[in-house]
Amino acid sequence: MTQAEHFLFRDVRQTRQHGLRAWPDADWPQPADAAAAAHFRADMQALADEVGLAPEVLGQPGAEALMACLGGNSPYLSDLARGDIAGFAALLESGPEHCARDAFAACAEFDAKSGREYVAAFLRHIKKRVAFLCAVADLGGFWTLEEVTGTLSRLAEAALDLAIRHLLWGAFQAGQLDLPSPERPAQGCGLTVLAMGKLGSRELNFSSDIDLVILYDPSVYHQPDAVRRVFVRMTSDLVSLMEARDANGYVFRTDLRLRPDPSSTPPAVTVQAALLYYESLGQTWERAAMIKARPVAGDLTAGRRFLTAIRSFVWRRHLDFTLIDDLHDMKARIDRYRKAGRTDLAHLPDAVLADPLASRAWLLGHNLKLGQGGIREIEFIAQAKQLVWGGREPALREKTTCGALKKLASTGHLPREEAEVLARTYRLLRDAEHRLQMRADHQTHSLPDGEAAFDAFAVFMNYADGEALALDILPRMREARRIFERHFVIQPLSATAEGSVLVPGPEEGQTADLLLKHGFPVEQVAEAAQVLARWRGNGLRALRSERAHALLRSLLPLFLASFGQRNSPLACLRRFDALLARQHAGVQLLTLFERNPQLIDRIASIFDASAFLADHLADRPSALEGLLEAEPDKVRTVVTRLHQVAEDIEDVEGLVTTLRPLLRGEEFRLSVAMLENRISEERAERERTALAEAVMTVLWKAVEREHIARYGRVPGGGMAVIALGKAGSREMMPGSDLDLLMVFDHPEAEQASVIRAGEAGRSLAVGAYYTRQAHAFIAALTAPGLEGPLYAVDMRLRPSGAAGPVAVSRAAFLRYHTDSAWTWECMALTRARVVVAPATLRTTLQQDLARILEGRIRATPPSCDTLLDDARRMRARLARDLPPTSIWDIKRRSGGLMEVEFIAQIFQLCAASVDARSTMTRQALRRLAAAGVLSQSDATVLLEAETFWRRLQAQLRLLCGPVPPVELEKDMAPTTLRVLLRNMRVRDLPTLIEQAARLGRDVRACFERLVGPLNSDDGSGQAEPDGSVEQGA
């Protein structure tokens, strides 16, 4: 987000702290009631004289205007000032920041062991003092909205902390609790106070109540039943201490109704019961409420543990747009049962907004919180988007509303213009809400319902009159309401004329007419009608609920219209039917399309172009989520999100489950982007490899953490994961597996892992220790699931191939390459790249790889002639044992990709120089040419072929899957073939065949001239019988 965009989410008011005017000089609101202002000024002067206050205190610049503002607009603030003339004088002399510091310092120093009456009086005194200075700092524009709400929230936290410590100490003194640390009663006490709502997000209103959830863990104590009674009674005492009114007023109104099942649970709930409730019965609105939850008093550690435990309840791993309907239904119930003001704001004519009298009339009595265009609707938009995307993107788990809007805009989940409107409107409404509550300390959110009162309120808002306020606030609210309706309000799901073909017993011919209307060819209508007939009853598991049928009826015209525009409408319809048939429940999938109708055209294009991707989507529906996300930019990348997600998940199994849909979605996004020709093969390869590397990195850390917990550490030891093949060269294609090699090292003196004193675990010999760690890592990567493993893994390139150990020691690795390694194994190492390793081991292995590739590890390095002859023999054997299946077998065909890679790899070994070496084939060819190892003409031919083969192989994998086609015209649908020709930038199939044949001839000629002739009877190469040579190539 640019600096200009970032500014849009800041407070629109200009604070006075660094301006030309100093405290208390400010543009204070004018008094709406001049007589009341005069009386207040006289009262304050009399009180000042009574206590001997110096005349210059009330005579400071701005003090007169401040007193007029308070006396002429707010009876409540006027009374607070009258009741504490010394505090008012201190505020005038020192300013709000200094007074706030003093107030919170007094809270910290107050003795919680004091008697209840002293605690109650102190809390009420502090509340009035801090509330007053917050109001004054707000009215004068000296504090931003965040500073005002943050200070009020800090006051509530300090009050709760003091009250809880006081109550815990009292229970301890009475012998009711055996506190672990009596001098610090909250520490380890098991009782935690969770702040919810505005307090949880540090956005407390001037006259807010505080929403709390009180939890306790009885297992901390020896007598759980007795503790239950104590904590339930203590919660009641806490509420009384906060909200009971006496001569000093009250502290905060307190609401405990956000606790689990409030109608049938006591005020304080056990942690265990709360966890069980949220895991089994928790509702969408409770997920939204928990976004803002945070521990503020009592045992803070216990509170954090609880929030960590319910994180998976709040933040779901998969996208779920059905929750938007849930939140919308809840908002509709609020509108029905509470008088929130007028309706139809979104459709209010411009003429009303331009008429100050009509605008004011519309706003009279309107509820700024619950009404249309109000605070709650803006919060709902932010929370709904957070719940949909926050499980996948931890960065969106922001508690504040403006902060959430900012992050949603920066991640592309909310248009920046909409986020700006919502943030500006939200700030204005919160300002107005504060002014409403400052007047009489009432928890009100409704604008005055009389014209005179509305005008007086406008003056308090620093507007000239009510008409000026109405002209400013109503257009903002209308736009906010329109944004809300765009995201929440949808047309009723009714059986339209078109959707009625899915109702049992349609009129004869109705289905055929509908299909013809949307562009289905006559010859496809009968079969398409059979597909639609399947959707009428309950035959499909996905359509066994009325909600699913209603959604499908509503969406059917959009699907048919989109499919009818494709080259093969029937194929698109069948492939969508296959996707629907494999769903356990169709509501979530169909809601996804309902909320994101642009997806319908996207998947129609995919269905039309690639049967393979259509089948892939049907088997892995979570891949569809990749099409919903904005293209990653330099700041927000999927790799960053993977690391953020991993930070929140401790166990390997949970991490694998969370990574799977993220990986599927991103891989599918890259595949579709390539298919649509929106990104190059090179970029797709880089991003796909970076994705795999991120998955391996976060998974390795999780596996290592669990492994250390079980078996301790090997002092000074470590293991490296080395990527080979396409992963090593950063050239991963669709469907590429991971070729891995795992090497460990440790000091010779250490022969077993060490368990630290006091920790559980079992020591293992070093070899067994690292072998188990390697097996655990591979098991995590290949763990089966409904949508398959994260990656297929091939370890055949390790020393001794499939027969060797999964993890090899560095000493054995070096010994093998000194004495026994085949040339093809050295060729494979030209693409070796250390992905995960301790820093020291990474550096050491990189040096080891350089010694191997340059031949320095052997007493007598092999000659170039020997290396070339080995490569020639290996290629000849592969041609004999694993011949190409067709000319479209890009890797194995004559002059294909394998021969290009063989040339690059073998000549890197011949060059024996870091300047002529690169893990990436095309870069290696360029460096070999620059070093004079290859001629420029040969390098040009090979680079052209390498680019062409990679692009063609990637496109064939996207369109046909992992098995190469035999005959394109027979194996590909006409639409698919057109996509291939377009993406290969050729006019027709004969041109593509001729270009492939020419490059094949050129590459084969280069290979035979540079490496050696391929005799059909020459099969005495070094290749292992398990196909590892081909894998290395």
N, C-alpha and C positions, 0 to 999 in steps of 0.2 A: 504494500500500500504506500503511495507517495505521500510526501509531507502534506500536500494540499488535501488529499483524501483523508489523511489522518485527522486533520483539523476539523473536518465535518462532524466528528464524533465528540469534540470537546465542548465544554460549556460555552454557550453563545454569549454569556455575560462577560464583560471585561472587569476583572478584579482590580481593586484600588491599591493593592499592596505596593506596586512598583510604578504607580502613576504619578501625576503632578500633585494630586491632592492627598493629604495624609489623614489618617484616622483622627477624629471621627467625622471629618468633612466628607460628605458624599451626597449623591442625588437621592436623598431620602424621599419616599412617597409623600405626597401632600396629604394633609389631614382631610378626611372625608367629612368629619364633624368638627368644625372650627371651635364650637363652644366647648366640647369635651376636651379638645386639645388645650384650650386656655385654662380650664379647670385643672388639668393634669400638670401643666407648667407651674401653676400657682402652688399646687400641693407639693411638688418636688422642691420648689424653692423654700417652702415652709419647713419641710423635712431637713433640707440641707442646713438651714439656719439653726434648727433644733439640735443637730449633732455637731454644729460648728464647722461645717464644710467650707473650705476656702471659696470665695466667690468665683475665682477664675476656673474652677472645675466645671461648673455648669455654663461658664461663659466661653468655653473653647469653640473654635470654628466648627460648625456642624452640630454641636450639642443641642442648640435651640431647635434646629430642623428635626433632629432625631426625636426629641421629646414631643414635638408637634405630631410627628408621624405616629408615635406610639399612642399618645393620648387621643388622637383623632381617628384612629383606625382599629385599635385592639384593646378592648377592656381587659382581657386576660394579661397581656404584656404590661399594660399600665399598672395593674394590681401587683404584678411581680416586682416591678421597679419601686413602687411605693413600699412594698414589704421589705425591701433590702436596699435602702439608700446607700449604705456603705458599699455594697456590691456593685451598684450602678455607678458610683463614683470611681471605683476601681476599674470598671470596664471602660469608662471614659478616659481614664488616665493611661491605662496599660494596653488596651485593645483586647479583642476576643482571643487571639492565640495565647497570649500570656495568661489570661484568666482561665482558659481551658487547661493549660498545663498545671496551674495551681490546683484546679479542681480535681484532676486525675491524680495528682501527687497526694492530695488529701485522702482520696480513696485508697491508694496504696498503703498509706500510713495508718489508716484507721484500724483499730484493734477489733478483729472479728470475734474475740472472746467477750466483748461487752454485752450488756444486757439487751434483750430484744427491743425494749422501748428506745434505747439509745441508737441501736442499729436502724430501726425504722425511721427515727427522726433525722438521722444523718442522711440516709438515702433520699428522703423526701427533700431535704434542703439542697443536696447536690443536684437532684433532678431539676429543681426549679432554677438553680443558678446556671447549669449548663444549657438547659432548654432556652433560657432567656438570652444568653450570649449567642447561641446558634441562630435564634430568630433575628437578633440585631445584625449579626454578620451577614445573614442572608438578605435582609431587607436593604442593606447598604451596598450589596454586591461585593463585599470584601472576601467572601468565600465562594468557591464554586459549589455546584450542587453536590458533587462527590464529597467535598469537605464538610458540608452541612450534614448530609445523611451519614457520613462516616463518623462524625463526632457524636451524633445522636446514638448511633449503633454502638460506639465505644462506651458511651455512658451506660447503655443497657447491659453490655457485657460486664462492665465493672460492678454494676449493681448486683447482677446475678452471681458473679464470683464471690463478692463479699457476703451475700445472703447465704449461699451454699456453704461457704466455710463456717459461717456462724452457726448454721443449723447442724452441720456435721460435728462441730465442737460440742454443741449442746447435747447431742445424742451420745457422744463419747463420755461426757461428764456424767450423764445420767446412767451410764453403764449399759446402754442399749446397743452400742456398736464398739467393736474392737478394731479401731482404725490401725492400719499398718504403720502410719506415720502421724501421730496426734498433733505434732507441732506444725505439720503441713497437712491438714485434714483431708484435702481433696486428692492428694497424691495416692494413687492406688486404691482409692475407696470403692471403686466399682460402680459408682453413681455418676452418670454423665448427663449433661444438659445439652441437647442439640437445638441450635437456633435454626428456625425455618423461615420461609418467606422473606420479608424485607430485612429482618435482622440477620438472617443467614447470609444474605447478599450484601450486607452493610449499606442498605438503602432505606433505613428507617425513616418514616415520616415524622413530622413535628408532633403529631398526636397519635402515633401508631400504637396499636397493641403489639405484644410480642408473641409470636407463635413458637411454642416449645414442644419438644418431645423429650420426656424424661425416661431414661433407661437405666437399668442396674443389672449387675451380674451377681447373682446370689452365691455362685461358686467361690467367690472371694472369701466368704465367711463360713464358719463351721455350722451355723444354724440358719439355713436358708429361709425357713418359714418365719422365724422371728425377724429376720432382716426384711422380708417382704412387708410386714406390718410397719416397720420403722420407716422404710423408704416411701411407702404410700402416704403415711402421715406427714413425713417431711415434705413431700411434694405439695400437699395441701397447705402446709405452713408456708412454703415458698410462695405460693400463689397469694396467700393472705398478706404476706410481708410486702409483696409487690403492689397489689391493687387495692388493698383496704384503704378507705378514705378516713382521714382524721383531721385534726385542726391544721396539720401541715400539708394536707393534700394527699396525693398518692404518688407511686413511682411509675409503674407501667401496668396497664391492663394486660392480662395474661390469658392466652388461649391455648389449651392443650388438645384441641380437637383434631390435630393432624397426626396424632399417635395411631398405631395400628388398631383398627376396629374400635373406635372410641365409645360406641354405644354399649359395648359389653366388656371393656377392659378397665382396670383401675387407672388412676392418674399416672402412676409409674408402672412401666411394663418391663419384664425381664428381657435381657438381650436375646436369650434363646427363643422366647415366644415371638419377639419382633422378627427375628430371622426367619422363623418358620412361616410367619404370616406373609412376609414379602415374597418368599420363595413359592408359596402355594396360592395365595389369594390377592396379592398386590395388584392394584389397578393402575391404569395409565395416568390418572391425575396424581396418584401417589409417586409415580416415577418423576413426573414434572416437579412435584413439591420437593423431592429429594435432590434435585439439581442444586438447590440453594443451601442444603443442609450443611452445618459445620458445628463441631463442639465448641462451646463457649464457656462452660463452667463445669466444676466437678472434675472427674477423672478424664482429662482430655485425651490421654492415650487410649483409654477404652472406647471413647467416642470415635476416634480415628480408626480403630480396629473394626468397629461396627460398620462404618461407612465403606471401608475397604471390602468387608464381607458382602455387602449388598450392591457392590459396584456392577456386578453382572445383571442384577435386576434393573437398575436404572439405565445402564448403557448396554444396549443389545448389540450382539455381534453382526446381525443381519439388518439390512434396511427394512423398516416396517412402516409403511405409509398409512396403515389402518389406524394408527394412533392419532392421526390428524382428525379422523372422524370422531374418535373418542373425545378428544379435547373440544371439538366443535359442538358435540352433543352436550358436553358439560357447560359450555358457554351459553348454549341455547336454554338450558335449564335455569341458569342464573338469570337470563333475560326474562324468562317467564315468571319466576317467583320473586324477583326483586324489581322494584320500581326504579329503573335505571335511566329514564328520560325518553326522548322521542326516538323514532325509528326512521328508516329510509334515508339515512344521512348520505349514503353513497350516491343516491339519485337526486339529491338536492340541487335544484337548478342554479346556474351561475347568477341568475337575476337575484336570487335570495342572498347569495354571498356578496353581491355588489351593493345591496341595500342594507345600510347599518341598522335601521330599525327592525327590518325583517330578521336579520342575523341575530340581533339581541333577543328578539321575541322567541326565536327557535331555541336559543340556549337557556332560557329561563328554567331553572330547576333541573337542568341536565346533570347527570351523574358523571363526573370526569373520570372516575375509576371504572365503573361497570358499564357505563353507557356506550353507545356506538361511537367509534373513533377515540375511545378512551384508553386509559393506562393499561387495563387488563388485556385489551385486544392486542396492544403492542407487545406486551409480555408473552401472550399466547403465541404470537408469531415466532418470537425468538426461542421460546421453550420447545415448540413443536419441531422447529428446524434442528435444534440441538439434540432432541431425542432421536430424530431420524438419523442424523449423521454423526452424533457424538461418540457412538460406540466404535466407529471406524476411525474417527479423527479426534483424539483426546484433546487437541488444542482448542476444540469448540466447547469444552466443559468449563465455561466461564459462568460465574454466579451472577454478575451484574448484568442488567438489561442492556445498557449502552455498550458494555464490553462485548456481550454476545453478538449484538448487531454488527459491531465493528469486525469481529472475527468471521461472522457469516459472510460479510461482504468481501473480506480479503480472501476467503477460500472459494468464492464463486457460488455459494449456496443461497445468496440473497443478492439481487441486483443492487449495485452500489447506490443508485439513485433512490431506490426504495429504502435502503438502510439509512440514508441521509435524512429522508423525510421522517421516518419513524423516530430516529434519534432526536431530531430537532423538536418534533411534536411531543415526544416523551418528556423532554426537559421542560418545555413550556407548561405541560400539564402538571408535572411535579411541582413546579413553582406555584402554579395556581392552587394546587392541593395544599401546599404549605400555608399559603395566605388564608385559605378557608379555615384551616385548623388553628392558625395563630389568633384568630379573632376572639375565640372564646374557649379554646382548648377542647373543642368537640371533635369527635372522630367522624367528621363529615366529609363527603366527597362531592356533594351536590352544590351547584351554583345557586345563588339566591333566586327565588322564584318571583320576586317583585322587581319592577323596573328601578325604583329608587335604591333598593338594597344592591341590585346588580351594579348600578352606577357607582355606589360607594365602594363596592368590592373592586371595581376597575381602577379606582383611584389608588387603592391599597396595592394594586398590581403595578402601579406607576404608569398607568395610561391616563389620558386626558379625561375620558369618560367611558361609559359602558359601550357606546357605539364603536369607539376605537378598539376596545378589547375584542368585541365580537368580530369586527372586520379582520383582525389578526388571527384569532384562534380558530374560528369556524372553518376556513379553508384548509388549514392544517389538519383538523380533525376529519374533514371529509376525505382528504387524500389518504390519511391513515386507515380510515374505514374501507376505502376502495382497495387498498393493499391487502387488508385483512380478508376481504371477500375474494380477492384473486387467489389467496392461499388456502382459504378455509371453506368458503361457501360454494357448493356445486349444485348443478341442476338436479332436481329430484329424479331418482332412478325409476323411470316408468317404462312400461312396455309401449314404445313408440310404434308407429306403423311398420317401420323396418324391423325393430327388435321383436315384434310380435311373431315373426316366423319361428322363434325359439319357444313359443308357447305351444303346448301340445294341441294338435288338431288345427293347423293353419288351413286357410282356404287353398284349394287345389290351384296350383299355378302361381301362388303368391311368392313362394321361395324362388322359383325359376325367374320370375319377373324381377325380383330384387337383385339376383345375381347378374342378370343381363344388364340391369340399370347401372350397376357398378363396374361394368367392363369385363365380366367373365365371358370368354368365347362360348358360343353355342355348344360346341362339342365337349366343353368341360362342365357344363351346368349340371348334368345329371349326377356326376360323381361329387361335385361340390355340394349339391343338395343332400346327398347321403351323409356328408360330414356334418352339416348343420343339423340333420335329423338326430345324429348321435348326441348333440348338445341339449336336446329338449328334455330328456328324462333325467334319471339319477344314475345312468350307467357309468358315467365318469366320476371317479372318486372326488375330483376337484370341484364338481358341480352338485354336490349333495346338500348344499345349503341354499336357502332362498336368497340370501345376500349375494352369493356367487352368481346365481342365475340373474338376479337383478342387474348386477354389474355387467355381466356379459351382454344382456339385452341392450343396455345403455351404450356399450362400446361397439356393438356389432357393426353399425353403419360406418364407424371410423375404420375398423379393420377391413371390411369389405371394400371400402373406397380406396384404401391404400393398396390392398392386394390387387385390386382390379387395374391399377396403373402399372403393374409389373409385367414383365414378359411372360411369366407363367403364373397366373393367379391361382390356379389349382394347386401347384406345388407349394406356394406360400401358405395357402389354407391348410394343406395337409401337414406342413411342418409346424404351423401354429397348433394344430390339433395334437400333434405329437408332444409339443411342449406342455400343453394343457393336460394331456393324459398322464404325464409323469409327475404331476403335482399331487402332494398329499391333501392339500386344501387350496382351492383356487382363489379365495378371497384376497390373500396377500398379493399374489401375482397380478390379479385384475385391478386391485387398488393401486398398484404400482403404475399400471397404464392409465388409470383414471386420473391420478395426480400428475402424471408425466406423459401427456398424450403425444408429445414429440417423439417418444420412444417407438410408437407404432410404425411410423415411416422408417425409422432406423432398422427395426427388426425385419420389416417387409423387404427392405433392400438386401439384408443379409440372407433371408430365406430364399430370395430370388437368385442370388449370386452363388451361394455356397451351401450345398447339402451337408458338407462336413461341419461347417460352423453351426448350421441349424441343429444337427445332431448333437454337437458339443454343447450347445445351449440347452437342449432338452435334458441332457444328462447332468449338466452342471448349471442349474438355473441361477445360482448366485452370481455367475459370470455376467448376467444382465446388469448388475449393479455398476459394472465398470463403465457402461454407457451413460450413466446419470451424472458422472462427475465432470467438473470442468477440467480442461487440459492442465496438467500440472505445470507450474511455472518455476522460476529459479528459486523462489522462496518456499513455496509449498509443494513438495514432492511426495510421491507415494513412499519413497524410501524413508523420508523423515517421519511420515506417519507410522510406518512399520516400527521404527525405533520407539516412537511415543507409545504405541500400543503395548509393545513388549515391556515397557517400564511398569505398566499397571498389572501385569499378569505374572505370577510367581511360578506356577507349575507348568511343566513341559506340555502335558496333555491339553490344558486350557489354552496355551499359546498356539499349539498346532491347530486347534479348533478355530481359534480367532484368525489365524493367518490364512487359513484355507480360502474363505470367501474373498478376502482382500487380494490374495494372489490370483484367484480365478477372475475376479473383476478386472484387475489391471492387465492380465494377459489377454483377456478378451478385448479390452479397449485397444490395446496395441494391435491386435489382429485385425479388428475392424478398421482402425485408422490406416493400416497398410492396405487393406482391401479397397478402401475408399480413396486410396492414393493421397492421403493427407500427410503422411510422414514417410520419410525415406527408409529403405532397408537398414542403412547404417544407424540411423537414430533408433529404430525399433530394436536393433540388436544391442545397442548400448543400454537402452532402458531395460530391456528384458534381462540382460546380464546384471545390471545394477540391482534389479529387483531380486534376482536369485542370490546375489551376494549379500544383500540386506537380510533376506530370510535366513541364510546360513549363519550370518553373524549373530542375529538375535537368538536364534535357536541354539547355537553353540553356547552362548552365555547361560541360557536357561539350563541346558543339559549339564554344563560344567558346575553350575550352582548346586543342582541336585546331587551330582556325582560327589562333590566335595562333602556335602552333608552326610552322605552314606559312607564314604571311604577315606575322608580326610584329603590331605595334599601330599605330593611328593616334593620335599624341599628343593627349590632350585630347578624343578622340572617343568615341562610344558609340552604341549602338542600343537602341531600346525595342521590346518586343512589346506591342501594344495589343489587348486582347480586346474584341470587339463582340458583338452578338446575345445569345444566351442565356448564353454564357460571360461576357460583360461584365456582364450583369445578375444573375449568380449564380443563374440559373434553368434550368440545364441539365437536360434530360429524358433518358430512355433513348434512346440512339441519336443524341443531339445531336452535330453536328460543331463545329469550332472556326472561328469567323469572326475572322480576324486582320488586323491592320494593323501594318506594321513601318516605323518612322521612325528615321533616324539623324541625328546632328549632329556637327560637328567645327569647330575653329577654321579660319577662312578661310585662314590662312597654311599650314595642313597640307593637302597635296594628295596624299599617298601614305603608305602604311604604312611603318614603320621597323623594320628588323631589328637587334636588338642585336648589338654586336660579339662575334664568336666563335660566334654561333648560325647554324644553317642556316635557309634560308627564302628566299622571293622577295617583293620589294616589289610592291604593287599600287596603282593609282590608287584614291582614296577610294571613288568610285562602284562600281567593280568589287569592291573589298574588301568593302563591306557587302552588295552583291548576292550575292556568293558565300556570305557568312555566312548570309544569309537563306535561300538555296536549301538550304544544308546543314541548317539547322534544320528547314525544311519537309520535306526528304527524310527526316530522322530520325523526325519525327512520323508520316509516311505510309509508312514503309518496309514493304513487304509481308512477310508471314510466313505460316506454316501457319494461324494463327488471325487473320489480317488485320493491318492497321496499328494503331498505337496510337490514332490519331484520323484521321478525314477532316478536311481543312482547306479552307476557302473563303476566298480572298483577294479576292473580287470587290468588296468594299466599300472597297478602296483607291482613291486618286485615279485617275481615268480607267479604273476597272474592270479587267476582265481584260486590257485592252490596255496598262495602265501597268506600270511596273517593280515587281518584288516588294518591294523596299525603296525608300523615298522619303526624300529629305533633308528635314529640318525646314523649310528655306527653301522648297523646292518645295511641301511640304504646306501651309504658311501661304499661299503665293502662290495655290495652287489654291483654297483656301477664301476667299481675298479676292476673286478675280476670276471663278471658274468653277464653283464647287460648286453642285449642285442642292439643292433643299430636302430631298429624301429622303435625301441624304448627310448633311445636318445632323441630320436626325431619327435616322439610324443612330448618330450620335456621342453622342446622349443616353445610350446604353448603353456608351460607350467607357470602358474601365478599363485603366490601365497595369499590366501583369502583371509584366514583367521590364524593368528599366532601371537604369542607374547613378543614384544618388540625385539628383544635380544635374539630369540630363536628365528624370527622373521629375517633379520639381517644375516644371521649365520646361514640359513637355508638359501637365501638369495646368492650368497657367495658360493655355496656348494653347487648350486645349479649352474652358475657361470663356469666353474671348474669342470663340471661334467660336459657341458655343451662345447667347451673349448678344447676338450681332450686332455686337459692338464691333470686330471685325476688319475690317468693311467701312466705307467712308466714309459710306454711307447704309444703315443697317440696314433690312431688308425690313419692311414693315408687317405687322401681325397678319392683316389681311384677305388680303394676298398669300400669306402662309404657309398660311392656312386653305384658300384656293382651290387652291393647289398640292397640299395633302394630299387635298382632295376629288377633284381630277382624277386623282391617282395611284391612289386607291382605285377609282375608276370604271374606269380602264384595266385594273387587275389583275382586276377582276370580269369584264371583257370577255375579256381574253387568257388568264387562268388561272382559269377558273370552278371552283367546288367540285365534287368528284367525287360527293358525297352530303351529306346533312345531318350525317354523322359526320366530314366534313372540317373539323375544329374550327377550324383556322386561317383557311380561306378562306370559310367559309359566311357567309351574311348574318348580321350581328350577332355574328360569331365573334371569336376571340382577336385577329386582325389589327386589327379595328376598335377594340377596346379599347386596343391598343398604339398605334395611330395617334393616338387622342385624347390619350393620355398624352404621347406624344412631341411632337406639334405644339403642344400648349398649354405644354409646357416651353419651347419656342422662343419662343412668344408672351410668356410671363412674363418671360423674360430675367433670371432671378434665381436665385442659388444656393439660396435658401431654398425655391424651388418645384421643385427639381430632384433627381432620384435616378436611378441606373442601373437600379434595380429598379422594375418597372411598378407594383406595388401600393403601394410606398412613394411613388413619384412622384404617384400619384393622391391619396394622403392629404395630401401636401405642397401639391399644387395646391388642394385643398379648404381647407386651413388658411390658404393665402395669399389665398383669395377668388377665385381664377381659375376654379375650378369650384364649383358649388353643392353643398351637402352632400347633397342628394337625388340629383343626378347621380353624385357620387362613390360613394354607397352602391350604386346600381345597377351601376356599373362595377366596383366591388370585388367584389360578389357574383358578377357574371358572370366576372370574371377568375379568381377562385378556382375556380368551377365548371368553366370551360373548361380550366384547367391540369390539374385533377384528372382530368377526362374524357379529355383528350388523353394524359396520362401512362398511364392505365389501358388505353386502346386500343392504345397503342404496346407495352405489356407483353403484352397478350393477342393482338394481331393483327399486330404488327410495324409497320414504317414506313408501309405503305400503308393508308389508312383503309378500313374496311369500307363496303360499299354498303348492305346490309341486314343488320342485326344478327341477326335470327332465322335467316336463311339462311346467313350467313357464319360464325356462331359456334356451337360445340357447346353444348348445354344447360348443361353444367357450367361452361363458360367464361362464358356469359351470366350465370349465377347469381353467379359471382365478381364480375363487373362491377357488377351491381345491388347486391351487398353493399357493395362498396367505394365506390360512389356514394351509398350510404345512401338508396336508394329501394326501394319494394315490388316494382314490376314494370316491364316495359319501357314500357308506355303512360305511366306516370308519368315515367319518364326522358325520353321523347320530348316530353311536354308541358312539362316543366321547361326542356329545351333550347330548345323553340320560344318559350316565354315570354321567356327571357333574350335570345334572338336578336332578338325584336321590340323589347325594351326598349333593347338596345344600338344597334340600327339607328336607333331613334327618337332616341336621344341623339346619335348621329353626325350625322344629318341636321339636327338642331336646332342643334348646336354647331359643326359643321364645314361642313355644306352638303348639299343634296340630291344624291343620286347618280342622274344621268340616264343612261339606258341608252345614249344616243348620244354621251355625253361621253367621249372617249378621248384627248384631247390633253394627257395628263399629261407629267411629266418622266421617266417610267420608261425605263430603259435596256432594249434589246431582249433582254439576256441574263438577265433575271429578277432583277437586283440589287435592285430595289425590294422585291420580296417577301422577299429575303434580309435586307434591312435591317429590315423589319418583324418 
